[in-house]
Amino acid sequence: MPYIKKENRERLDVPLNQLCIEIKKQCTPGELNYIITMLCRQYLESRGKNYTHINDIIGVLECCKKEFYRRIVGPYEDIKIIENGDCY
């Protein structure tokens, strides 16, 4: 989960904010994929390619997907159900 200690956020927020500025300008889905891919690649290269580190990355991506769905997609879909009616 993305809920890390405040001191770790402070260390990471400066470079992340710069990247976010670039993403906000105009980022295509392909460019977003590239950014995520490069982050994963750097993580793997810095630790060495083995099953554990590959599995770590897959787990992080899956948890990010699930948390994004829980926090963003679910509430969005709830609003759309109210606006458009439920289909179940």
Backbone hydrogen bonds, N-H to C=O, Kabsch-Sander energy under -0.5 kcal/mol:
donor,donor_aa,acceptor,acceptor_aa,energy
4,I,2,P,-1.5
8,N,5,K,-0.6
9,R,5,K,-1.9
10,E,6,K,-2.5
11,R,7,E,-1.4
12,L,8,N,-1.6
13,D,9,R,-2.6
14,V,10,E,-0.7
16,L,12,L,-2.0
17,N,13,D,-2.9
18,Q,14,V,-1.4
19,L,15,P,-1.8
20,C,16,L,-2.7
21,I,17,N,-1.8
22,E,18,Q,-1.4
23,I,19,L,-2.2
24,K,20,C,-2.6
25,K,21,I,-1.3
26,Q,22,E,-1.1
27,C,23,I,-0.5
32,L,28,T,-2.4
33,N,29,P,-2.5
34,Y,30,G,-2.2
35,I,31,E,-2.4
36,I,32,L,-2.4
37,T,33,N,-2.9
38,M,34,Y,-2.8
39,L,35,I,-2.1
40,C,36,I,-2.3
41,R,37,T,-2.8
42,Q,38,M,-2.7
43,Y,39,L,-2.2
44,L,40,C,-2.5
45,E,41,R,-3.0
46,S,42,Q,-2.2
47,R,43,Y,-0.9
47,R,44,L,-0.7
48,G,44,L,-2.4
50,N,48,G,-0.9
54,I,50,N,-2.4
55,N,51,Y,-3.0
56,D,52,T,-2.3
57,I,53,H,-1.9
58,I,54,I,-2.3
59,G,55,N,-2.6
60,V,56,D,-2.4
61,L,57,I,-2.7
62,E,58,I,-2.4
63,C,59,G,-2.6
64,C,60,V,-2.7
65,K,61,L,-2.3
66,K,62,E,-2.4
67,E,63,C,-2.7
68,F,64,C,-2.6
69,Y,65,K,-2.3
70,R,66,K,-2.6
71,R,67,E,-2.7
72,I,68,F,-2.6
73,V,68,F,-1.5
74,G,69,Y,-3.3
76,Y,72,I,-1.8
77,E,73,V,-3.0
78,D,74,G,-2.3
79,I,75,P,-1.8
80,K,76,Y,-2.0
81,I,77,E,-2.2
82,I,78,D,-1.8
83,E,79,I,-2.5
84,N,80,K,-3.0
85,G,81,I,-2.2
